[in-house]
């Protein structure tokens, strides 16, 4: 279960991640009071893949700030990773970046509430950012990003 993150911890982690040359994708708290857990997801500003070495570097940068501070218990656990292969699409920039990839989108404005297919990109006519997804039958589905409940990349495995 996610625990609230203190604003000071959020700011310190965000600053350490940024100074290391990455973007903070998410910060989730968990664990116990005596052994808190900080789950940090990072991304690269240039859109390239996050490596294990990147995660280790960011982990060291965060630890350098948190160790010895009174912001978290001394026995805290820190996990740094990428948003994952099935990462959520949260912003219009994500929809642009991952155009051409397979996605699953849920929205009350979609027929059947869900569509899976190829992300075609964003249409920004009339000041409304609209995602365009083409299903496997070739039908284009348009959904205002403001109406999207969830959107994730879909991992397809070659057999």
PyMOL commands that place a pseudoatom at each C-alpha (Angstrom):
pseudoatom trace, name=CA, resn=UNK, resi=1, chain=A, elem=C, hetatm=0, pos=[0.000, 0.000, 0.000]
pseudoatom trace, name=CA, resn=UNK, resi=2, chain=A, elem=C, hetatm=0, pos=[1.358, 3.409, -0.937]
pseudoatom trace, name=CA, resn=UNK, resi=3, chain=A, elem=C, hetatm=0, pos=[2.170, 5.748, 1.911]
pseudoatom trace, name=CA, resn=UNK, resi=4, chain=A, elem=C, hetatm=0, pos=[2.142, 9.515, 1.591]
pseudoatom trace, name=CA, resn=UNK, resi=5, chain=A, elem=C, hetatm=0, pos=[5.516, 11.028, 0.814]
pseudoatom trace, name=CA, resn=UNK, resi=6, chain=A, elem=C, hetatm=0, pos=[6.550, 14.078, 2.818]
pseudoatom trace, name=CA, resn=UNK, resi=7, chain=A, elem=C, hetatm=0, pos=[6.973, 17.166, 0.660]
pseudoatom trace, name=CA, resn=UNK, resi=8, chain=A, elem=C, hetatm=0, pos=[10.577, 17.528, 1.826]
pseudoatom trace, name=CA, resn=UNK, resi=9, chain=A, elem=C, hetatm=0, pos=[11.425, 13.973, 0.734]
pseudoatom trace, name=CA, resn=UNK, resi=10, chain=A, elem=C, hetatm=0, pos=[9.680, 14.520, -2.616]
pseudoatom trace, name=CA, resn=UNK, resi=11, chain=A, elem=C, hetatm=0, pos=[11.681, 17.701, -3.189]
pseudoatom trace, name=CA, resn=UNK, resi=12, chain=A, elem=C, hetatm=0, pos=[15.013, 16.139, -2.214]
pseudoatom trace, name=CA, resn=UNK, resi=13, chain=A, elem=C, hetatm=0, pos=[14.459, 13.067, -4.394]
pseudoatom trace, name=CA, resn=UNK, resi=14, chain=A, elem=C, hetatm=0, pos=[13.253, 15.153, -7.357]
pseudoatom trace, name=CA, resn=UNK, resi=15, chain=A, elem=C, hetatm=0, pos=[16.279, 17.437, -7.048]
pseudoatom trace, name=CA, resn=UNK, resi=16, chain=A, elem=C, hetatm=0, pos=[18.756, 14.522, -6.803]
pseudoatom trace, name=CA, resn=UNK, resi=17, chain=A, elem=C, hetatm=0, pos=[17.203, 12.804, -9.833]
pseudoatom trace, name=CA, resn=UNK, resi=18, chain=A, elem=C, hetatm=0, pos=[17.262, 16.017, -11.876]
pseudoatom trace, name=CA, resn=UNK, resi=19, chain=A, elem=C, hetatm=0, pos=[20.864, 16.809, -10.913]
pseudoatom trace, name=CA, resn=UNK, resi=20, chain=A, elem=C, hetatm=0, pos=[21.826, 13.298, -12.033]
pseudoatom trace, name=CA, resn=UNK, resi=21, chain=A, elem=C, hetatm=0, pos=[20.391, 14.138, -15.466]
pseudoatom trace, name=CA, resn=UNK, resi=22, chain=A, elem=C, hetatm=0, pos=[17.101, 12.239, -15.282]
pseudoatom trace, name=CA, resn=UNK, resi=23, chain=A, elem=C, hetatm=0, pos=[13.396, 12.938, -14.811]
pseudoatom trace, name=CA, resn=UNK, resi=24, chain=A, elem=C, hetatm=0, pos=[11.427, 11.743, -11.814]
pseudoatom trace, name=CA, resn=UNK, resi=25, chain=A, elem=C, hetatm=0, pos=[8.589, 9.652, -13.272]
pseudoatom trace, name=CA, resn=UNK, resi=26, chain=A, elem=C, hetatm=0, pos=[7.089, 8.640, -9.940]
pseudoatom trace, name=CA, resn=UNK, resi=27, chain=A, elem=C, hetatm=0, pos=[7.863, 8.373, -6.245]
pseudoatom trace, name=CA, resn=UNK, resi=28, chain=A, elem=C, hetatm=0, pos=[5.853, 5.954, -4.142]
pseudoatom trace, name=CA, resn=UNK, resi=29, chain=A, elem=C, hetatm=0, pos=[6.209, 5.358, -0.436]
pseudoatom trace, name=CA, resn=UNK, resi=30, chain=A, elem=C, hetatm=0, pos=[5.632, 2.076, 1.311]
pseudoatom trace, name=CA, resn=UNK, resi=31, chain=A, elem=C, hetatm=0, pos=[7.138, -0.206, 3.889]
pseudoatom trace, name=CA, resn=UNK, resi=32, chain=A, elem=C, hetatm=0, pos=[6.734, 0.359, 7.602]
pseudoatom trace, name=CA, resn=UNK, resi=33, chain=A, elem=C, hetatm=0, pos=[7.403, 3.269, 9.915]
pseudoatom trace, name=CA, resn=UNK, resi=34, chain=A, elem=C, hetatm=0, pos=[10.672, 1.693, 11.066]
pseudoatom trace, name=CA, resn=UNK, resi=35, chain=A, elem=C, hetatm=0, pos=[11.672, 0.484, 7.595]
pseudoatom trace, name=CA, resn=UNK, resi=36, chain=A, elem=C, hetatm=0, pos=[10.185, 2.833, 5.007]
pseudoatom trace, name=CA, resn=UNK, resi=37, chain=A, elem=C, hetatm=0, pos=[10.417, 2.024, 1.313]
pseudoatom trace, name=CA, resn=UNK, resi=38, chain=A, elem=C, hetatm=0, pos=[10.936, 4.612, -1.401]
pseudoatom trace, name=CA, resn=UNK, resi=39, chain=A, elem=C, hetatm=0, pos=[10.114, 3.342, -4.893]
pseudoatom trace, name=CA, resn=UNK, resi=40, chain=A, elem=C, hetatm=0, pos=[11.595, 5.750, -7.420]
pseudoatom trace, name=CA, resn=UNK, resi=41, chain=A, elem=C, hetatm=0, pos=[10.864, 5.495, -11.144]
pseudoatom trace, name=CA, resn=UNK, resi=42, chain=A, elem=C, hetatm=0, pos=[13.124, 7.517, -13.430]
pseudoatom trace, name=CA, resn=UNK, resi=43, chain=A, elem=C, hetatm=0, pos=[13.106, 8.358, -17.102]
pseudoatom trace, name=CA, resn=UNK, resi=44, chain=A, elem=C, hetatm=0, pos=[15.555, 9.923, -19.510]
pseudoatom trace, name=CA, resn=UNK, resi=45, chain=A, elem=C, hetatm=0, pos=[14.760, 13.380, -20.909]
pseudoatom trace, name=CA, resn=UNK, resi=46, chain=A, elem=C, hetatm=0, pos=[16.006, 12.307, -24.351]
pseudoatom trace, name=CA, resn=UNK, resi=47, chain=A, elem=C, hetatm=0, pos=[13.625, 9.343, -24.469]
pseudoatom trace, name=CA, resn=UNK, resi=48, chain=A, elem=C, hetatm=0, pos=[16.291, 6.632, -24.582]
pseudoatom trace, name=CA, resn=UNK, resi=49, chain=A, elem=C, hetatm=0, pos=[16.029, 3.550, -22.403]
pseudoatom trace, name=CA, resn=UNK, resi=50, chain=A, elem=C, hetatm=0, pos=[16.975, 3.655, -18.739]
pseudoatom trace, name=CA, resn=UNK, resi=51, chain=A, elem=C, hetatm=0, pos=[19.790, 1.207, -17.966]
pseudoatom trace, name=CA, resn=UNK, resi=52, chain=A, elem=C, hetatm=0, pos=[20.740, -0.634, -14.796]
pseudoatom trace, name=CA, resn=UNK, resi=53, chain=A, elem=C, hetatm=0, pos=[23.782, 1.638, -14.578]
pseudoatom trace, name=CA, resn=UNK, resi=54, chain=A, elem=C, hetatm=0, pos=[21.471, 4.680, -14.728]
pseudoatom trace, name=CA, resn=UNK, resi=55, chain=A, elem=C, hetatm=0, pos=[19.406, 3.305, -11.861]
pseudoatom trace, name=CA, resn=UNK, resi=56, chain=A, elem=C, hetatm=0, pos=[22.529, 2.643, -9.798]
pseudoatom trace, name=CA, resn=UNK, resi=57, chain=A, elem=C, hetatm=0, pos=[23.839, 6.182, -10.413]
pseudoatom trace, name=CA, resn=UNK, resi=58, chain=A, elem=C, hetatm=0, pos=[20.529, 7.755, -9.419]
pseudoatom trace, name=CA, resn=UNK, resi=59, chain=A, elem=C, hetatm=0, pos=[20.299, 5.503, -6.366]
pseudoatom trace, name=CA, resn=UNK, resi=60, chain=A, elem=C, hetatm=0, pos=[23.738, 6.689, -5.227]
pseudoatom trace, name=CA, resn=UNK, resi=61, chain=A, elem=C, hetatm=0, pos=[22.740, 10.335, -5.805]
pseudoatom trace, name=CA, resn=UNK, resi=62, chain=A, elem=C, hetatm=0, pos=[19.579, 9.946, -3.720]
pseudoatom trace, name=CA, resn=UNK, resi=63, chain=A, elem=C, hetatm=0, pos=[21.381, 8.015, -0.983]
pseudoatom trace, name=CA, resn=UNK, resi=64, chain=A, elem=C, hetatm=0, pos=[24.022, 10.750, -0.750]
pseudoatom trace, name=CA, resn=UNK, resi=65, chain=A, elem=C, hetatm=0, pos=[21.303, 13.221, 0.185]
pseudoatom trace, name=CA, resn=UNK, resi=66, chain=A, elem=C, hetatm=0, pos=[19.095, 10.994, 2.350]
pseudoatom trace, name=CA, resn=UNK, resi=67, chain=A, elem=C, hetatm=0, pos=[21.812, 9.188, 4.343]
pseudoatom trace, name=CA, resn=UNK, resi=68, chain=A, elem=C, hetatm=0, pos=[22.432, 11.062, 7.529]
pseudoatom trace, name=CA, resn=UNK, resi=69, chain=A, elem=C, hetatm=0, pos=[19.406, 13.312, 7.057]
pseudoatom trace, name=CA, resn=UNK, resi=70, chain=A, elem=C, hetatm=0, pos=[16.399, 13.141, 9.325]
pseudoatom trace, name=CA, resn=UNK, resi=71, chain=A, elem=C, hetatm=0, pos=[13.982, 12.970, 6.405]
pseudoatom trace, name=CA, resn=UNK, resi=72, chain=A, elem=C, hetatm=0, pos=[13.597, 9.177, 6.541]
pseudoatom trace, name=CA, resn=UNK, resi=73, chain=A, elem=C, hetatm=0, pos=[14.429, 6.455, 9.056]
pseudoatom trace, name=CA, resn=UNK, resi=74, chain=A, elem=C, hetatm=0, pos=[18.035, 5.239, 8.910]
pseudoatom trace, name=CA, resn=UNK, resi=75, chain=A, elem=C, hetatm=0, pos=[16.796, 1.808, 7.867]
pseudoatom trace, name=CA, resn=UNK, resi=76, chain=A, elem=C, hetatm=0, pos=[14.975, 3.028, 4.754]
pseudoatom trace, name=CA, resn=UNK, resi=77, chain=A, elem=C, hetatm=0, pos=[14.980, 0.965, 1.564]
pseudoatom trace, name=CA, resn=UNK, resi=78, chain=A, elem=C, hetatm=0, pos=[15.426, 2.605, -1.816]
pseudoatom trace, name=CA, resn=UNK, resi=79, chain=A, elem=C, hetatm=0, pos=[14.407, 1.005, -5.110]
pseudoatom trace, name=CA, resn=UNK, resi=80, chain=A, elem=C, hetatm=0, pos=[15.192, 2.856, -8.331]
pseudoatom trace, name=CA, resn=UNK, resi=81, chain=A, elem=C, hetatm=0, pos=[13.931, 1.597, -11.684]
pseudoatom trace, name=CA, resn=UNK, resi=82, chain=A, elem=C, hetatm=0, pos=[12.514, 2.645, -15.032]
pseudoatom trace, name=CA, resn=UNK, resi=83, chain=A, elem=C, hetatm=0, pos=[8.761, 3.064, -15.554]
pseudoatom trace, name=CA, resn=UNK, resi=84, chain=A, elem=C, hetatm=0, pos=[8.821, -0.396, -17.150]
pseudoatom trace, name=CA, resn=UNK, resi=85, chain=A, elem=C, hetatm=0, pos=[8.039, -1.897, -20.528]
pseudoatom trace, name=CA, resn=UNK, resi=86, chain=A, elem=C, hetatm=0, pos=[4.306, -1.466, -19.959]
pseudoatom trace, name=CA, resn=UNK, resi=87, chain=A, elem=C, hetatm=0, pos=[4.688, 2.078, -18.701]
pseudoatom trace, name=CA, resn=UNK, resi=88, chain=A, elem=C, hetatm=0, pos=[1.684, 4.320, -18.336]
pseudoatom trace, name=CA, resn=UNK, resi=89, chain=A, elem=C, hetatm=0, pos=[1.181, 7.215, -20.741]
pseudoatom trace, name=CA, resn=UNK, resi=90, chain=A, elem=C, hetatm=0, pos=[0.360, 10.181, -18.533]
pseudoatom trace, name=CA, resn=UNK, resi=91, chain=A, elem=C, hetatm=0, pos=[1.061, 13.282, -20.588]
pseudoatom trace, name=CA, resn=UNK, resi=92, chain=A, elem=C, hetatm=0, pos=[0.637, 14.402, -24.196]
pseudoatom trace, name=CA, resn=UNK, resi=93, chain=A, elem=C, hetatm=0, pos=[4.427, 14.205, -24.562]
pseudoatom trace, name=CA, resn=UNK, resi=94, chain=A, elem=C, hetatm=0, pos=[4.224, 10.459, -23.791]
pseudoatom trace, name=CA, resn=UNK, resi=95, chain=A, elem=C, hetatm=0, pos=[1.580, 10.022, -26.498]
pseudoatom trace, name=CA, resn=UNK, resi=96, chain=A, elem=C, hetatm=0, pos=[3.851, 11.766, -28.999]
pseudoatom trace, name=CA, resn=UNK, resi=97, chain=A, elem=C, hetatm=0, pos=[6.976, 9.918, -27.909]
pseudoatom trace, name=CA, resn=UNK, resi=98, chain=A, elem=C, hetatm=0, pos=[5.441, 6.471, -28.198]
pseudoatom trace, name=CA, resn=UNK, resi=99, chain=A, elem=C, hetatm=0, pos=[3.559, 6.949, -31.482]
pseudoatom trace, name=CA, resn=UNK, resi=100, chain=A, elem=C, hetatm=0, pos=[3.940, 3.760, -33.482]
pseudoatom trace, name=CA, resn=UNK, resi=101, chain=A, elem=C, hetatm=0, pos=[3.869, 1.543, -30.388]
pseudoatom trace, name=CA, resn=UNK, resi=102, chain=A, elem=C, hetatm=0, pos=[1.061, -0.733, -29.231]
pseudoatom trace, name=CA, resn=UNK, resi=103, chain=A, elem=C, hetatm=0, pos=[-1.093, 0.674, -26.406]
pseudoatom trace, name=CA, resn=UNK, resi=104, chain=A, elem=C, hetatm=0, pos=[-4.155, -0.189, -24.335]
pseudoatom trace, name=CA, resn=UNK, resi=105, chain=A, elem=C, hetatm=0, pos=[-6.449, 2.712, -23.453]
pseudoatom trace, name=CA, resn=UNK, resi=106, chain=A, elem=C, hetatm=0, pos=[-9.494, 2.798, -21.191]
pseudoatom trace, name=CA, resn=UNK, resi=107, chain=A, elem=C, hetatm=0, pos=[-11.979, 5.656, -21.220]
pseudoatom trace, name=CA, resn=UNK, resi=108, chain=A, elem=C, hetatm=0, pos=[-15.690, 6.051, -20.656]
pseudoatom trace, name=CA, resn=UNK, resi=109, chain=A, elem=C, hetatm=0, pos=[-15.853, 7.862, -24.004]
pseudoatom trace, name=CA, resn=UNK, resi=110, chain=A, elem=C, hetatm=0, pos=[-14.728, 4.774, -25.947]
pseudoatom trace, name=CA, resn=UNK, resi=111, chain=A, elem=C, hetatm=0, pos=[-17.204, 2.204, -27.246]
pseudoatom trace, name=CA, resn=UNK, resi=112, chain=A, elem=C, hetatm=0, pos=[-16.686, -0.741, -24.911]
pseudoatom trace, name=CA, resn=UNK, resi=113, chain=A, elem=C, hetatm=0, pos=[-14.580, 1.497, -22.629]
pseudoatom trace, name=CA, resn=UNK, resi=114, chain=A, elem=C, hetatm=0, pos=[-11.299, -0.010, -23.910]
pseudoatom trace, name=CA, resn=UNK, resi=115, chain=A, elem=C, hetatm=0, pos=[-9.250, -0.137, -27.086]
pseudoatom trace, name=CA, resn=UNK, resi=116, chain=A, elem=C, hetatm=0, pos=[-5.953, -1.813, -27.852]
pseudoatom trace, name=CA, resn=UNK, resi=117, chain=A, elem=C, hetatm=0, pos=[-3.961, -1.068, -30.953]
pseudoatom trace, name=CA, resn=UNK, resi=118, chain=A, elem=C, hetatm=0, pos=[-1.299, 1.091, -32.586]
pseudoatom trace, name=CA, resn=UNK, resi=119, chain=A, elem=C, hetatm=0, pos=[-0.819, 4.571, -31.146]
pseudoatom trace, name=CA, resn=UNK, resi=120, chain=A, elem=C, hetatm=0, pos=[-0.997, 6.955, -34.084]
pseudoatom trace, name=CA, resn=UNK, resi=121, chain=A, elem=C, hetatm=0, pos=[-0.244, 10.076, -32.037]
pseudoatom trace, name=CA, resn=UNK, resi=122, chain=A, elem=C, hetatm=0, pos=[-1.994, 13.257, -30.935]
pseudoatom trace, name=CA, resn=UNK, resi=123, chain=A, elem=C, hetatm=0, pos=[-4.393, 15.567, -32.714]
pseudoatom trace, name=CA, resn=UNK, resi=124, chain=A, elem=C, hetatm=0, pos=[-4.425, 19.024, -31.144]
pseudoatom trace, name=CA, resn=UNK, resi=125, chain=A, elem=C, hetatm=0, pos=[-7.264, 20.633, -33.110]
pseudoatom trace, name=CA, resn=UNK, resi=126, chain=A, elem=C, hetatm=0, pos=[-9.641, 22.952, -31.228]
pseudoatom trace, name=CA, resn=UNK, resi=127, chain=A, elem=C, hetatm=0, pos=[-7.242, 23.188, -28.262]
pseudoatom trace, name=CA, resn=UNK, resi=128, chain=A, elem=C, hetatm=0, pos=[-8.218, 19.663, -27.168]
pseudoatom trace, name=CA, resn=UNK, resi=129, chain=A, elem=C, hetatm=0, pos=[-5.442, 17.088, -27.105]
pseudoatom trace, name=CA, resn=UNK, resi=130, chain=A, elem=C, hetatm=0, pos=[-6.917, 13.931, -28.616]
pseudoatom trace, name=CA, resn=UNK, resi=131, chain=A, elem=C, hetatm=0, pos=[-5.146, 10.586, -28.730]
pseudoatom trace, name=CA, resn=UNK, resi=132, chain=A, elem=C, hetatm=0, pos=[-5.573, 8.454, -31.825]
pseudoatom trace, name=CA, resn=UNK, resi=133, chain=A, elem=C, hetatm=0, pos=[-5.370, 4.656, -31.593]
pseudoatom trace, name=CA, resn=UNK, resi=134, chain=A, elem=C, hetatm=0, pos=[-5.878, 2.329, -34.546]
pseudoatom trace, name=CA, resn=UNK, resi=135, chain=A, elem=C, hetatm=0, pos=[-7.248, -1.069, -33.550]
pseudoatom trace, name=CA, resn=UNK, resi=136, chain=A, elem=C, hetatm=0, pos=[-6.320, -4.349, -35.246]
pseudoatom trace, name=CA, resn=UNK, resi=137, chain=A, elem=C, hetatm=0, pos=[-9.259, -4.044, -37.652]
pseudoatom trace, name=CA, resn=UNK, resi=138, chain=A, elem=C, hetatm=0, pos=[-7.948, -0.667, -38.890]
pseudoatom trace, name=CA, resn=UNK, resi=139, chain=A, elem=C, hetatm=0, pos=[-10.547, 1.499, -37.142]
pseudoatom trace, name=CA, resn=UNK, resi=140, chain=A, elem=C, hetatm=0, pos=[-9.218, 4.747, -35.663]
pseudoatom trace, name=CA, resn=UNK, resi=141, chain=A, elem=C, hetatm=0, pos=[-10.439, 5.566, -32.163]
pseudoatom trace, name=CA, resn=UNK, resi=142, chain=A, elem=C, hetatm=0, pos=[-10.140, 9.148, -30.934]
pseudoatom trace, name=CA, resn=UNK, resi=143, chain=A, elem=C, hetatm=0, pos=[-10.207, 9.982, -27.247]
pseudoatom trace, name=CA, resn=UNK, resi=144, chain=A, elem=C, hetatm=0, pos=[-9.598, 13.303, -25.528]
pseudoatom trace, name=CA, resn=UNK, resi=145, chain=A, elem=C, hetatm=0, pos=[-6.613, 12.860, -23.212]
pseudoatom trace, name=CA, resn=UNK, resi=146, chain=A, elem=C, hetatm=0, pos=[-8.640, 14.486, -20.426]
pseudoatom trace, name=CA, resn=UNK, resi=147, chain=A, elem=C, hetatm=0, pos=[-11.113, 11.571, -20.708]
pseudoatom trace, name=CA, resn=UNK, resi=148, chain=A, elem=C, hetatm=0, pos=[-8.482, 8.817, -20.524]
pseudoatom trace, name=CA, resn=UNK, resi=149, chain=A, elem=C, hetatm=0, pos=[-8.688, 6.696, -17.372]
pseudoatom trace, name=CA, resn=UNK, resi=150, chain=A, elem=C, hetatm=0, pos=[-5.620, 4.592, -18.142]
pseudoatom trace, name=CA, resn=UNK, resi=151, chain=A, elem=C, hetatm=0, pos=[-3.216, 4.281, -21.042]
pseudoatom trace, name=CA, resn=UNK, resi=152, chain=A, elem=C, hetatm=0, pos=[-0.269, 1.893, -21.089]
pseudoatom trace, name=CA, resn=UNK, resi=153, chain=A, elem=C, hetatm=0, pos=[2.218, 0.520, -23.549]
pseudoatom trace, name=CA, resn=UNK, resi=154, chain=A, elem=C, hetatm=0, pos=[1.477, -3.087, -24.417]
pseudoatom trace, name=CA, resn=UNK, resi=155, chain=A, elem=C, hetatm=0, pos=[4.329, -5.551, -24.483]
pseudoatom trace, name=CA, resn=UNK, resi=156, chain=A, elem=C, hetatm=0, pos=[4.196, -7.988, -27.371]
pseudoatom trace, name=CA, resn=UNK, resi=157, chain=A, elem=C, hetatm=0, pos=[6.515, -10.959, -27.333]
pseudoatom trace, name=CA, resn=UNK, resi=158, chain=A, elem=C, hetatm=0, pos=[7.786, -12.466, -30.554]
pseudoatom trace, name=CA, resn=UNK, resi=159, chain=A, elem=C, hetatm=0, pos=[7.388, -16.227, -30.640]
for i in range(1, 159): cmd.bond("trace and resi %d" % i, "trace and resi %d" % (i + 1))
show_as sticks, trace
zoom trace
